[in-house]
């Protein structure tokens, strides 16, 4: 099972490196963008197997990937989007949305409701994870700035 997880994380790494190349990310930042994706995939697989929640796994992985991207942005003095976007690309529910649209075109209302609800839930978990991760970092930065101004 660990070998399967390692292989999935490697695939996420390769996918993200490809998107880094497409987005013209330069130098070592390509590796860091791919590493963020592999980290998020590993956390997703742990949450999915440990707690049995796919949506919770997406949420935790996205929060961790967002925190990683913000840290790398400060560390590398680059915008966080060059690490965040390639890192969350493997989490985007493209296949689920495709199945929902296929069900809609075929007139299968039950399948459309199931796949549509699932894709909206996953997309919401990803969006909420990004919002919470960025808000946490911004709150931490403003707290540090406030403490430094007081003392």
C-alpha positions as CSV (number, residue, x, y, z in Angstrom):
1,X,0.0,0.0,0.0
2,X,2.9,2.4,0.8
3,X,4.4,1.7,-2.6
4,X,1.0,2.6,-4.3
5,X,0.9,5.9,-2.3
6,X,4.5,6.7,-3.2
7,X,3.7,6.1,-6.9
8,X,0.6,8.4,-6.7
9,X,2.6,11.1,-5.1
10,X,5.2,10.8,-7.8
11,X,2.5,11.1,-10.4
12,X,1.2,14.2,-8.8
13,X,4.8,15.6,-8.7
14,X,5.2,14.9,-12.5
15,X,1.8,16.5,-13.3
16,X,2.6,19.6,-11.3
17,X,6.1,19.9,-12.8
18,X,4.4,19.8,-16.2
19,X,2.1,22.7,-15.2
20,X,5.0,24.6,-13.8
21,X,6.6,24.4,-17.3
22,X,3.4,25.5,-18.9
23,X,3.1,28.5,-16.5
24,X,6.8,29.4,-17.2
25,X,8.0,28.8,-13.7
26,X,11.7,29.0,-13.7
27,X,14.6,27.3,-11.9
28,X,14.2,25.5,-8.6
29,X,10.7,26.8,-8.3
30,X,9.6,24.0,-10.7
31,X,10.7,21.4,-8.2
32,X,9.1,23.3,-5.3
33,X,5.8,23.5,-7.1
34,X,5.9,19.7,-7.8
35,X,6.9,19.0,-4.2
36,X,3.9,20.9,-2.9
37,X,1.6,18.7,-5.0
38,X,3.3,15.5,-3.8
39,X,2.9,16.7,-0.2
40,X,-0.7,17.5,-0.7
41,X,-1.3,14.1,-2.3
42,X,0.3,12.3,0.5
43,X,-1.8,14.1,3.1
44,X,-4.9,13.4,1.0
45,X,-4.1,9.7,0.9
46,X,-3.5,9.6,4.7
47,X,-6.8,11.4,5.5
48,X,-8.7,9.2,3.1
49,X,-7.4,6.0,4.5
50,X,-7.4,7.0,8.1
51,X,-10.7,8.8,8.4
52,X,-12.6,7.6,5.3
53,X,-13.5,11.1,4.1
54,X,-12.6,12.0,0.6
55,X,-13.8,15.6,0.9
56,X,-12.0,16.0,4.2
57,X,-8.9,14.7,2.6
58,X,-9.2,17.3,-0.2
59,X,-9.7,20.0,2.5
60,X,-6.7,19.0,4.7
61,X,-4.5,18.6,1.6
62,X,-5.5,22.0,0.2
63,X,-4.9,23.7,3.5
64,X,-1.5,22.1,3.8
65,X,-0.6,22.9,0.2
66,X,-1.7,26.5,0.7
67,X,0.4,26.9,3.9
68,X,3.4,25.3,2.0
69,X,2.9,27.7,-0.9
70,X,2.8,30.7,1.4
71,X,5.9,29.6,3.2
72,X,7.7,29.0,-0.1
73,X,6.6,32.4,-1.3
74,X,8.2,34.1,1.7
75,X,11.3,31.8,1.6
76,X,11.9,32.2,-2.2
77,X,10.7,35.8,-2.4
78,X,8.2,35.0,-5.2
79,X,4.4,35.2,-5.5
80,X,2.6,32.4,-3.7
81,X,0.5,31.6,-6.8
82,X,3.5,30.1,-8.7
83,X,3.6,27.5,-6.0
84,X,-0.1,27.2,-5.2
85,X,-1.6,26.8,-8.6
86,X,0.6,23.9,-9.8
87,X,0.3,22.3,-6.4
88,X,-3.5,22.1,-6.4
89,X,-3.9,21.1,-10.1
90,X,-4.1,17.4,-9.3
91,X,-6.9,18.0,-6.8
92,X,-9.2,19.7,-9.3
93,X,-12.2,17.5,-9.8
94,X,-12.1,17.5,-13.6
95,X,-13.2,13.9,-14.1
96,X,-16.1,14.3,-11.7
97,X,-17.3,17.4,-13.6
98,X,-16.9,15.5,-16.9
99,X,-19.2,12.7,-15.6
100,X,-21.7,15.2,-14.4
101,X,-21.8,17.0,-17.8
102,X,-22.0,13.6,-19.5
103,X,-25.0,12.6,-17.4
104,X,-26.7,15.9,-18.1
105,X,-26.2,15.5,-21.9
106,X,-27.5,11.9,-21.7
107,X,-30.5,13.0,-19.6
108,X,-29.6,10.9,-16.6
109,X,-30.9,13.1,-13.8
110,X,-30.0,10.8,-10.9
111,X,-26.4,10.5,-12.0
112,X,-26.3,14.3,-12.7
113,X,-27.4,15.0,-9.1
114,X,-24.9,12.6,-7.6
115,X,-21.9,13.7,-9.7
116,X,-22.9,17.4,-9.6
117,X,-23.3,17.4,-5.8
118,X,-20.0,15.6,-5.4
119,X,-18.1,18.0,-7.7
120,X,-19.5,21.0,-6.0
121,X,-18.6,19.6,-2.6
122,X,-15.0,18.8,-3.7
123,X,-14.6,22.2,-5.3
124,X,-16.0,23.9,-2.2
125,X,-13.6,22.0,0.0
126,X,-10.6,23.0,-2.2
127,X,-11.8,26.7,-2.2
128,X,-12.4,26.7,1.6
129,X,-9.0,25.1,2.1
130,X,-7.3,27.9,0.1
131,X,-9.3,30.6,2.0
132,X,-8.5,29.2,5.4
133,X,-4.8,28.6,4.6
134,X,-4.3,32.1,3.3
135,X,-6.3,33.7,6.1
136,X,-4.2,31.8,8.7
137,X,-1.0,33.1,7.1
138,X,-2.4,36.7,6.9
139,X,-3.6,36.6,10.5
140,X,-0.2,35.3,11.6
141,X,1.6,38.1,9.7
142,X,-0.6,40.8,11.1
143,X,-0.3,39.4,14.7
144,X,3.5,39.4,14.4
145,X,3.5,43.0,13.0
146,X,1.2,44.1,15.9
147,X,3.4,42.5,18.5
148,X,6.5,44.1,17.1
149,X,4.9,47.5,17.1
150,X,3.8,47.1,20.7
151,X,7.3,46.2,22.0
